[in-house]
């Protein structure tokens, strides 16, 4: 299931199955790829650093290139744009059958 979860002021978590990505403002900066935690190696504002640190807590996340996080975010978003309408149509069909 694909979810968008608010995580505080100017923070959002995009969840898909076991994977998730933290967005600070509109920038993906950290997450979990299903097996390990990661965070960007790029330096952002003090506030974004606080967002990342709050999100990860005591987790020892590996540093990765911002390009990798951007790519993962783009791929998940693109996939969601394709799948969500299909899932919504399927759910609507199931709900209409319950009304019968």
Phi, psi and omega per residue, in radians:
X1 nan 2.476 -3.140
X2 -1.740 2.233 3.139
X3 -2.396 2.584 2.981
X4 -2.005 2.070 -3.014
X5 -2.093 2.074 3.032
X6 -1.105 2.476 -3.085
X7 -2.289 0.512 -3.102
X8 2.039 3.138 -3.109
X9 -1.063 2.144 3.110
X10 1.068 0.493 3.108
X11 -2.326 2.390 3.115
X12 -2.474 2.496 3.051
X13 -1.972 2.212 3.046
X14 -1.693 2.042 -3.099
X15 -1.972 2.387 3.048
X16 -2.533 1.887 -3.064
X17 1.003 -2.315 3.142
X18 -1.412 -0.111 -3.088
X19 -1.615 2.623 3.033
X20 -2.709 2.695 3.128
X21 -2.338 2.292 3.049
X22 -1.544 2.262 3.010
X23 -1.872 2.247 2.981
X24 -1.839 2.081 -2.926
X25 1.017 -2.043 3.131
X26 -1.972 0.266 -3.053
X27 -1.905 2.193 3.048
X28 -1.273 2.259 -3.013
X29 -2.313 -0.253 -3.104
X30 -2.836 2.965 3.084
X31 2.954 -2.866 -3.124
X32 -2.364 2.218 -3.059
X33 -1.691 0.228 -3.123
X34 1.796 -0.380 3.107
X35 -2.270 -0.522 -3.108
X36 -2.571 2.705 3.114
X37 -1.513 2.571 3.133
X38 -2.494 2.796 3.060
X39 -2.547 2.699 -3.133
X40 -1.177 2.549 3.041
X41 -1.541 -0.169 -3.135
X42 -1.321 2.524 3.107
X43 -1.554 2.246 3.079
X44 -2.070 -2.860 -3.118
X45 -1.176 2.893 3.091
X46 -1.040 -0.689 -3.136
X47 -1.132 -0.768 3.104
X48 -1.099 -0.690 3.071
X49 -1.050 -0.701 3.088
X50 -1.123 -0.720 3.106
X51 -1.024 -0.827 -3.125
X52 -1.079 -0.841 -3.097
X53 -1.110 -0.684 3.110
X54 -1.157 -0.742 -3.137
X55 -1.101 -0.807 -3.066
X56 -1.418 -0.436 -3.122
X57 1.021 -2.225 -3.115
X58 -1.569 0.105 -3.114
X59 -1.178 2.374 3.074
X60 -1.569 1.533 -3.067
X61 -1.495 2.525 3.094
X62 -1.393 2.541 3.084
X63 -1.427 2.289 3.114
X64 -2.311 2.785 3.105
X65 -1.082 2.490 3.081
X66 -1.052 -0.548 3.107
X67 -1.049 -0.649 3.122
X68 -1.157 -0.760 3.134
X69 -1.152 -0.743 3.105
X70 -1.044 -0.751 -3.129
X71 -1.132 -0.797 3.113
X72 -1.055 -0.768 3.132
X73 -1.074 -0.785 3.135
X74 -1.094 -0.764 -3.137
X75 -1.116 -0.767 3.126
X76 -1.136 -0.737 -3.141
X77 -1.122 -0.753 3.126
X78 -1.111 -0.756 3.126
X79 -1.091 -0.756 -3.124
X80 -1.092 -0.669 3.133
X81 -1.106 -0.524 3.111
X82 -1.410 -0.712 -2.992
X83 -1.489 -0.641 -3.058
X84 -1.007 -0.789 3.102
X85 -1.061 -0.633 3.103
X86 -1.163 -0.758 3.133
X87 -1.126 -0.710 3.124
X88 -1.146 -0.698 3.114
X89 -1.125 -0.738 3.120
X90 -1.097 -0.779 3.134
X91 -1.109 -0.727 3.120
X92 -1.074 -0.697 3.116
X93 -1.118 -0.757 3.122
X94 -1.101 -0.741 3.137
X95 -1.136 -0.663 3.138
X96 -1.169 -0.540 3.120
X97 -1.275 -0.481 3.099
X98 -1.226 -0.507 -3.137
X99 -1.265 -0.254 -3.081
X100 -1.431 nan nan
